[in-house]
Amino acid sequence: MQRAADDRHTFPPFPRIRCPLHHREISLSTSLLPQLLLLTALTSPVTDSDAFELRYQGTLTETGRESNGETVKRFNLYCFGSRSGDGGQRLTFLLDERGGGSWPWPERYGSIQLNQQLKPTNPTQIRLLYTHEGKPTSIRLRRPLFEHRDKLAPNAAFKVGQVEYRVSGSSKFKEMDCWDVESVTNFGLREKLTVEKSSGLIVRGSRELTRGRGVPFSLAWELQSALPLDKPAQEKLQPAVDTLLKLQTDLQRPENAMQPELTAEQLKTAEAVADQLKQQAEETPFARLAAAIRRDIKLQSRRDDDVEKLAGKFVGQSAPELSLTTIGNKNVDPGSFDGNVVVLHFWSYKSDPLEEPYGQAAYLDFSYSRYKKLGVQVFGVAVNNGLADAATRGGALQSARKFKNFMNLSYPIAFDGGELIAKFGDPRRVGAKLPLWVVIGADGKITHYKLGYYKINPDEGLRPLDKAVGLAVRAKRKAGGQSSK
């Protein structure tokens, strides 16, 4: 198991290429990097080739007074560049991270379109994901090609937007002639770049940044190799790249999504191309990503099967006895549930970290304003193991209260240390994550059991939940009409 975990974060394998310096096929290894980087200096693969690849390694290090200079994250960045029809460049990147969290696989790669002046024409950015003090946050990485290379000259100083740049001098990076560039923003973020003069290729960089409560970090990265790719090598890479990018588009995930869970529809989309992608990616730097995608599809499909079985076990059955206490320490009379439709929303309700899509709680509150006119009772249930322990209950309750106040929620929120959700099967035991939505009909039977987030259309809100509640209300009215005859 440890070997599989290590493989998942290993830098993509060095390919075999036809090297002009050696006049034979070789494996690109670290012992040959100086020669290949020298070749880059003489004939830049970025400007003189139809296709090229770049490999970087980098670190994120905590630098505050109370730290010991610990490197909290290491990462590898692979970029495959190819010319586009308008004379620009398309950079397809793949990111591998170790330490402090990492992106789910759909966010580990992407494509950046650059025009002839190396300016991006799409909004895609390369970002690290780092979890600091329990809160995940994204950290922007520089695109490998400097978009203002036309402004670089001895002692040049210029401003682009809120960023001031200054050329501080010239230097050599493994035989390449480079500009040393410094930048600073209004927020005090400082960055140093070493930029190859002829192509604008960034060969080295560092940036100061802060996270959490002003904790300082240093981000640093350096080019390990840059080489041109001949036509056969490009044709080997291109099918996997095209499949990956189409898959990413078809998944329709929100930008910088941090949740690894895929919907049932997304799983089907990924499963449809997983085997083809594995074949296309063999012996390319995308092989490990393709393997990770297949593993994740199998794990999530198994989880969904278990959840479906769980839903089948409860829907149509009598709901467990409800015993609710609100975060205001008020006991809810169990008799008030008799003959009424009840909606339960089991979730963390934590104010820190405040993670998306917390906005679904706001949609539930909007629906609640309509539900209560129909006699429907709605309860958010803050599920937190800390609520079961008297020593930690106060902090957990305070977090739930802060969330309720921040979101201005009007529906009541009860708390649960795990006992209540266990009666409803606790989907976390089969590897799934909350929220869990439950609708209980007026007859006391469960009519709707939904795990995870609803797919939201802003104009429609929680439409699947609204539909389930509507059916339960109509069933109550029908039953009431029949009993009155």
C-alpha positions as CSV (number, residue, x, y, z in Angstrom):
1,M,0.0,0.0,0.0
2,Q,2.9,2.4,0.8
3,R,4.4,1.9,-2.6
4,A,1.1,2.7,-4.3
5,A,0.9,5.9,-2.3
6,D,4.5,6.8,-3.2
7,D,3.8,6.2,-6.9
8,R,0.9,8.6,-6.8
9,H,3.2,11.5,-6.0
10,T,6.3,10.5,-8.0
11,F,7.4,13.0,-10.7
12,P,6.3,11.9,-14.2
13,P,8.9,9.5,-15.8
14,F,11.6,11.0,-17.9
15,P,10.9,10.1,-21.6
16,R,13.3,8.6,-24.1
17,I,14.2,11.1,-26.8
18,R,16.4,11.6,-29.9
19,C,19.1,13.8,-28.5
20,P,20.9,16.1,-31.1
21,L,24.0,16.2,-28.8
22,H,24.4,12.4,-28.6
23,H,22.9,11.4,-32.0
24,R,21.0,8.6,-30.4
25,E,17.9,7.7,-28.4
26,I,18.5,8.4,-24.6
27,S,16.6,8.4,-21.4
28,L,16.3,11.9,-20.0
29,S,17.9,11.6,-16.6
30,T,19.3,14.2,-14.2
31,S,22.9,13.4,-15.4
32,L,22.0,14.8,-18.8
33,L,20.1,17.9,-17.6
34,P,23.1,20.3,-17.9
35,Q,23.7,19.3,-21.6
36,L,20.0,19.5,-22.4
37,L,19.7,22.8,-20.8
38,L,22.7,24.0,-22.7
39,L,20.9,22.8,-25.8
40,T,17.9,24.9,-24.7
41,A,20.1,28.0,-24.5
42,L,21.4,27.5,-28.0
43,T,18.0,26.7,-29.6
44,S,15.1,27.4,-27.3
45,P,12.4,24.7,-27.6
46,V,9.8,27.4,-26.7
47,T,10.6,29.6,-29.7
48,D,12.2,27.2,-32.2
49,S,10.0,24.1,-31.9
50,D,6.4,23.1,-32.7
51,A,6.2,21.2,-29.4
52,F,8.2,21.1,-26.1
53,E,8.1,20.0,-22.5
54,L,9.1,21.6,-19.3
55,R,9.7,20.1,-15.9
56,Y,9.9,22.1,-12.6
57,Q,10.4,21.2,-9.0
58,G,9.4,23.4,-6.1
59,T,8.8,23.8,-2.4
60,L,6.6,25.8,0.0
61,T,8.4,26.6,3.3
62,E,7.2,28.2,6.5
63,T,9.5,31.1,7.4
64,G,8.0,32.7,10.5
65,R,9.9,33.4,13.7
66,E,8.2,30.5,15.4
67,S,8.9,28.0,12.6
68,N,12.0,26.0,12.1
69,G,12.1,26.6,8.3
70,E,10.2,23.5,7.7
71,T,9.3,22.6,4.1
72,V,5.6,21.9,4.3
73,K,5.0,21.1,0.6
74,R,6.9,19.8,-2.4
75,F,5.6,19.8,-5.9
76,N,6.4,18.9,-9.4
77,L,5.1,20.7,-12.5
78,Y,5.0,19.2,-16.0
79,C,4.1,21.3,-19.0
80,F,3.5,20.2,-22.6
81,G,3.6,23.1,-25.0
82,S,2.4,23.0,-28.6
83,R,1.8,25.7,-31.2
84,S,-1.8,26.7,-31.8
85,G,-3.2,27.8,-35.2
86,D,-2.9,31.5,-34.5
87,G,0.8,31.3,-33.8
88,G,0.3,31.2,-30.0
89,Q,1.0,28.4,-27.5
90,R,-1.1,25.9,-25.7
91,L,0.4,24.8,-22.4
92,T,-1.1,21.7,-20.9
93,F,0.1,21.3,-17.3
94,L,0.1,18.5,-14.7
95,L,0.7,19.1,-11.0
96,D,1.9,16.6,-8.4
97,E,1.9,17.7,-4.8
98,R,3.2,16.2,-1.6
99,G,2.3,17.4,1.9
100,G,-0.4,19.8,3.2
101,G,-3.2,18.6,0.9
102,S,-3.5,18.3,-2.8
103,W,-6.1,18.9,-5.5
104,P,-8.6,16.2,-6.5
105,W,-7.6,14.7,-9.9
106,P,-9.9,16.8,-12.1
107,E,-8.1,20.0,-10.8
108,R,-4.5,18.6,-11.0
109,Y,-4.2,19.5,-14.7
110,G,-5.4,22.0,-17.2
111,S,-4.7,24.0,-20.4
112,I,-3.5,27.6,-20.8
113,Q,-3.9,29.3,-24.1
114,L,-1.3,32.0,-24.9
115,N,-1.2,34.4,-27.8
116,Q,1.9,35.3,-29.8
117,Q,2.9,37.8,-27.1
118,L,2.6,35.1,-24.4
119,K,-0.5,36.8,-23.0
120,P,-3.1,34.3,-21.7
121,T,-6.4,34.2,-23.6
122,N,-8.3,32.0,-21.1
123,P,-8.6,32.3,-17.3
124,T,-7.0,29.0,-16.3
125,Q,-4.3,29.3,-13.7
126,I,-1.8,26.9,-12.2
127,R,-2.5,26.6,-8.4
128,L,-1.2,24.6,-5.4
129,L,-3.7,23.5,-2.8
130,Y,-2.3,23.9,0.8
131,T,-4.2,23.1,4.0
132,H,-3.1,25.5,6.8
133,E,-4.6,25.4,10.2
134,G,-7.3,23.0,8.9
135,K,-8.3,25.4,6.1
136,P,-7.5,24.6,2.5
137,T,-6.4,27.5,0.4
138,S,-5.1,27.8,-3.2
139,I,-1.7,29.3,-4.1
140,R,-1.1,30.7,-7.5
141,L,1.9,29.5,-9.5
142,R,3.5,31.5,-12.3
143,R,2.9,30.4,-15.8
144,P,6.2,29.1,-17.2
145,L,6.4,31.8,-19.9
146,F,6.7,35.5,-18.8
147,E,3.9,37.5,-20.4
148,H,5.8,40.8,-20.3
149,R,9.1,39.7,-21.9
150,D,8.8,42.6,-24.5
151,K,9.3,45.0,-21.6
152,L,12.5,43.4,-20.3
153,A,15.7,45.4,-20.8
154,P,18.6,46.6,-18.6
155,N,17.3,48.6,-15.6
156,A,13.8,48.5,-17.0
157,A,10.9,49.4,-14.6
158,F,7.3,49.1,-15.4
159,K,3.9,48.6,-13.9
160,V,1.1,46.3,-15.0
161,G,-2.1,46.7,-13.1
162,Q,-1.3,46.6,-9.4
163,V,2.1,45.0,-9.9
164,E,5.4,46.9,-10.2
165,Y,8.3,45.1,-12.0
166,R,12.0,46.0,-12.1
167,V,14.9,44.4,-13.9
168,S,17.6,44.2,-11.3
169,G,20.3,42.7,-13.5
170,S,21.4,39.7,-15.7
171,S,22.6,36.3,-14.7
172,K,23.3,32.8,-16.0
173,F,21.2,29.7,-15.3
174,K,23.0,26.6,-16.5
175,E,24.5,28.4,-19.5
176,M,21.3,30.3,-20.3
177,D,21.4,34.1,-20.5
178,C,18.7,35.5,-18.2
179,W,17.1,38.6,-16.8
180,D,16.7,39.0,-13.0
181,V,13.2,40.4,-12.4
182,E,11.7,41.6,-9.1
183,S,8.0,42.4,-8.6
184,V,5.9,43.8,-5.7
185,T,2.2,44.4,-5.3
186,N,0.2,46.9,-3.2
187,F,-0.4,44.0,-0.8
188,G,3.4,43.6,-0.2
189,L,3.7,40.3,-2.1
190,R,7.2,40.1,-3.4
191,E,8.4,37.9,-6.2
192,K,11.8,37.2,-7.8
193,L,12.1,35.7,-11.2
194,T,14.9,34.5,-13.5
195,V,13.7,34.8,-17.1
196,E,15.6,33.4,-20.1
197,K,16.2,36.4,-22.4
198,S,15.4,35.0,-25.9
199,S,12.2,33.1,-25.1
200,G,10.7,34.5,-21.9
201,L,11.0,31.1,-20.2
202,I,10.9,31.4,-16.4
203,V,13.7,29.1,-15.2
204,R,13.6,30.0,-11.5
205,G,11.3,31.9,-9.1
206,S,10.4,32.6,-5.5
207,R,7.6,34.5,-3.8
208,E,6.8,35.6,-0.3
209,L,3.3,35.1,0.9
210,T,1.2,34.8,4.1
211,R,-1.6,32.4,5.1
212,G,-3.9,32.0,8.0
213,R,-3.2,34.6,10.7
214,G,-0.4,36.3,8.9
215,V,2.0,33.2,8.9
216,P,4.8,33.9,6.4
217,F,5.8,31.3,3.7
218,S,8.3,31.2,0.9
219,L,7.3,29.6,-2.4
220,A,10.2,28.6,-4.7
221,W,10.5,26.6,-7.9
222,E,13.2,25.8,-10.5
223,L,13.3,24.4,-14.0
224,Q,14.7,20.9,-14.1
225,S,14.6,20.3,-17.9
226,A,13.4,21.9,-21.1
227,L,13.5,20.1,-24.4
228,P,11.9,20.1,-27.8
229,L,9.6,17.2,-28.8
230,D,9.8,15.8,-32.3
231,K,6.6,15.0,-34.2
232,P,6.4,11.3,-33.1
233,A,6.7,12.4,-29.4
234,Q,4.0,15.0,-29.9
235,E,1.7,12.6,-31.6
236,K,2.3,10.2,-28.6
237,L,1.2,12.8,-26.1
238,Q,-1.6,14.5,-28.0
239,P,-4.4,11.9,-27.7
240,A,-4.1,11.7,-23.9
241,V,-4.0,15.5,-23.6
242,D,-7.1,15.8,-25.8
243,T,-9.0,13.2,-23.9
244,L,-8.1,14.7,-20.5
245,L,-9.1,18.2,-21.5
246,K,-12.4,17.1,-23.0
247,L,-13.1,15.1,-19.8
248,Q,-12.4,18.1,-17.7
249,T,-14.8,20.2,-19.7
250,D,-17.5,17.5,-19.7
251,L,-17.3,17.1,-15.9
252,Q,-18.5,20.8,-15.5
253,R,-17.0,21.2,-12.1
254,P,-16.8,24.6,-10.4
255,E,-13.5,26.4,-10.8
256,N,-10.9,25.3,-8.2
257,A,-13.3,22.8,-6.7
258,M,-11.8,21.2,-3.6
259,Q,-14.3,18.4,-3.1
260,P,-13.1,15.1,-4.5
261,E,-16.5,13.6,-4.8
262,L,-18.1,13.2,-8.2
263,T,-21.8,13.1,-8.9
264,A,-23.3,9.9,-10.4
265,E,-23.4,11.7,-13.8
266,Q,-19.8,12.8,-13.5
267,L,-18.7,9.2,-12.6
268,K,-20.4,7.9,-15.7
269,T,-18.7,10.5,-17.8
270,A,-15.3,9.6,-16.4
271,E,-15.9,5.9,-16.6
272,A,-16.7,6.1,-20.3
273,V,-13.2,7.3,-21.2
274,A,-11.1,5.8,-18.4
275,D,-9.9,2.7,-20.3
276,Q,-9.3,4.6,-23.5
277,L,-7.3,7.2,-21.5
278,K,-5.2,4.5,-19.8
279,Q,-4.1,3.2,-23.2
280,Q,-3.4,6.7,-24.6
281,A,-1.4,7.7,-21.6
282,E,0.9,4.6,-21.5
283,E,4.6,5.6,-21.4
284,T,3.7,9.3,-21.1
285,P,3.9,11.7,-18.2
286,F,0.1,11.4,-17.9
287,A,0.2,7.6,-17.2
288,R,0.0,7.9,-13.4
289,L,-2.8,10.4,-13.6
290,A,-4.8,8.1,-15.9
291,A,-4.2,5.3,-13.4
292,A,-5.3,7.5,-10.5
293,I,-8.5,8.4,-12.4
294,R,-9.4,4.7,-12.8
295,R,-8.8,3.9,-9.2
296,D,-10.9,6.8,-8.0
297,I,-13.7,5.9,-10.3
298,K,-13.8,2.4,-8.9
299,L,-13.7,3.7,-5.3
300,Q,-16.4,6.3,-5.8
301,S,-18.6,3.9,-7.8
302,R,-18.4,1.4,-4.9
303,R,-19.2,4.2,-2.5
304,D,-22.2,5.2,-4.5
305,D,-23.5,1.6,-4.7
306,D,-23.2,1.4,-0.9
307,V,-25.1,4.7,-0.5
308,E,-27.8,3.5,-2.9
309,K,-28.2,0.4,-0.9
310,L,-28.4,2.5,2.2
311,A,-31.1,4.7,0.7
312,G,-33.0,1.6,-0.4
313,K,-32.9,0.4,3.2
314,F,-34.5,3.5,4.6
315,V,-36.9,4.9,2.0
316,G,-40.4,3.7,2.6
317,Q,-39.6,2.6,6.1
318,S,-40.7,4.2,9.4
319,A,-38.3,6.9,10.5
320,P,-36.4,6.4,13.7
321,E,-37.7,8.2,16.8
322,L,-36.5,11.8,16.7
323,S,-35.1,13.4,19.8
324,L,-33.8,16.9,19.0
325,T,-32.2,19.6,21.1
326,T,-31.4,22.9,19.4
327,I,-28.1,24.8,19.6
328,G,-30.1,27.2,21.9
329,N,-30.5,24.2,24.3
330,K,-34.2,23.9,23.7
331,N,-35.7,20.4,23.6
332,V,-38.1,19.8,20.7
333,D,-41.3,18.0,21.7
334,P,-41.3,14.7,19.8
335,G,-45.1,14.9,19.6
336,S,-44.8,17.9,17.4
337,F,-43.6,15.6,14.5
338,D,-46.8,13.5,14.5
339,G,-48.8,14.0,11.4
340,N,-46.4,16.6,10.0
341,V,-43.9,16.5,7.1
342,V,-40.3,16.9,8.5
343,V,-37.1,17.8,6.6
344,L,-33.8,17.0,8.2
345,H,-30.5,18.4,6.9
346,F,-27.5,16.6,8.6
347,W,-24.3,18.6,8.1
348,S,-21.2,19.9,9.9
349,Y,-22.5,23.5,10.3
350,K,-19.0,24.6,11.2
351,S,-18.0,28.3,10.9
352,D,-14.3,27.4,10.5
353,P,-13.3,26.4,8.0
354,L,-16.2,27.9,6.1
355,E,-16.1,25.6,3.0
356,E,-18.2,25.6,-0.1
357,P,-20.8,24.8,-1.0
358,Y,-22.1,26.2,2.3
359,G,-24.5,28.3,0.1
360,Q,-26.9,25.3,-0.1
361,A,-27.8,26.1,3.5
362,A,-29.0,29.5,2.2
363,Y,-31.1,27.7,-0.4
364,L,-32.6,25.6,2.3
365,D,-33.5,28.7,4.3
366,F,-35.2,30.2,1.2
367,S,-37.2,27.0,0.8
368,Y,-38.0,27.0,4.5
369,S,-39.9,30.3,4.1
370,R,-42.3,28.5,1.8
371,Y,-42.3,25.1,3.6
372,K,-43.5,26.5,6.9
373,K,-46.6,28.0,5.3
374,L,-47.5,24.4,4.4
375,G,-46.9,23.2,7.9
376,V,-43.6,21.6,7.1
377,Q,-41.0,21.4,9.8
378,V,-37.3,21.9,8.9
379,F,-34.3,21.2,11.1
380,G,-30.7,21.6,10.4
381,V,-28.7,19.0,12.4
382,A,-25.1,20.0,13.2
383,V,-23.2,16.7,13.3
384,N,-20.0,17.0,15.2
385,N,-18.3,14.3,17.3
386,G,-17.2,17.1,19.7
387,L,-20.8,17.6,20.7
388,A,-20.8,14.2,22.4
389,D,-18.1,15.3,24.8
390,A,-18.9,17.8,27.5
391,A,-15.3,19.2,27.4
392,T,-15.6,20.1,23.7
393,R,-19.4,20.7,23.3
394,G,-19.2,24.4,24.1
395,G,-16.8,25.1,21.2
396,A,-18.7,23.0,18.8
397,L,-22.0,24.7,19.7
398,Q,-20.4,28.1,19.3
399,S,-19.1,27.2,15.8
400,A,-22.6,26.2,14.8
401,R,-24.1,29.4,16.2
402,K,-21.6,31.5,14.3
403,F,-22.4,29.7,11.1
404,K,-26.2,30.3,11.7
405,N,-25.6,34.0,12.4
406,F,-23.3,34.4,9.5
407,M,-25.7,32.9,7.0
408,N,-28.7,34.5,8.8
409,L,-30.6,31.2,8.8
410,S,-34.1,31.3,10.1
411,Y,-34.7,27.5,10.4
412,P,-33.8,25.9,13.7
413,I,-30.6,24.0,14.1
414,A,-30.3,21.0,16.4
415,F,-27.0,19.3,17.4
416,D,-25.9,15.7,17.3
417,G,-22.8,14.0,18.6
418,G,-23.4,11.1,16.3
419,E,-26.2,9.3,18.0
420,L,-29.1,10.5,15.8
421,I,-27.4,10.2,12.4
422,A,-26.4,6.6,13.4
423,K,-30.1,5.8,13.4
424,F,-30.3,7.0,9.8
425,G,-27.4,4.7,8.7
426,D,-24.6,7.4,9.0
427,P,-23.4,7.3,5.3
428,R,-19.9,8.2,6.6
429,R,-19.5,4.6,7.6
430,V,-19.5,3.6,3.9
431,G,-16.9,6.3,2.9
432,A,-19.4,9.0,1.9
433,K,-19.5,12.5,3.2
434,L,-22.3,14.7,4.6
435,P,-24.7,16.5,4.0
436,L,-27.6,14.1,4.3
437,W,-31.1,15.2,3.4
438,V,-34.1,13.3,4.7
439,V,-37.8,14.0,4.2
440,I,-40.2,12.2,6.5
441,G,-43.9,12.1,5.5
442,A,-46.9,12.8,7.7
443,D,-47.3,9.1,8.2
444,G,-43.8,8.9,9.7
445,K,-42.2,7.1,6.8
446,I,-39.1,8.3,5.0
447,T,-39.9,9.5,1.5
448,H,-36.6,11.0,0.4
449,Y,-33.0,10.1,1.3
450,K,-30.3,12.1,-0.5
451,L,-26.6,12.1,0.3
452,G,-24.3,15.0,-0.8
453,Y,-25.0,18.3,-2.5
454,Y,-27.8,19.0,-4.9
455,K,-26.9,20.2,-8.4
456,I,-28.0,23.8,-8.2
457,N,-29.5,26.0,-10.9
458,P,-29.5,29.5,-9.2
459,D,-33.0,30.2,-10.6
460,E,-34.5,26.9,-9.2
461,G,-32.8,26.4,-5.9
462,L,-33.1,23.0,-4.2
463,R,-35.6,21.7,-6.8
464,P,-35.2,18.0,-6.1
465,L,-35.8,18.6,-2.4
466,D,-38.7,20.9,-3.2
467,K,-40.3,18.2,-5.3
468,A,-39.9,15.6,-2.6
469,V,-41.5,17.9,0.0
470,G,-44.3,18.8,-2.4
471,L,-45.1,15.1,-2.9
472,A,-45.1,14.5,0.9
473,V,-47.4,17.5,1.4
474,R,-49.9,16.3,-1.2
475,A,-49.8,12.8,0.3
476,K,-50.7,14.3,3.6
477,R,-53.6,16.3,2.2
478,K,-54.9,13.2,0.3
479,A,-54.7,11.1,3.4
480,G,-56.5,13.8,5.4
481,G,-59.3,14.1,2.8
482,Q,-59.8,10.3,2.7
483,S,-59.9,10.1,6.5
484,S,-62.5,12.8,6.7
485,K,-65.0,10.9,4.5
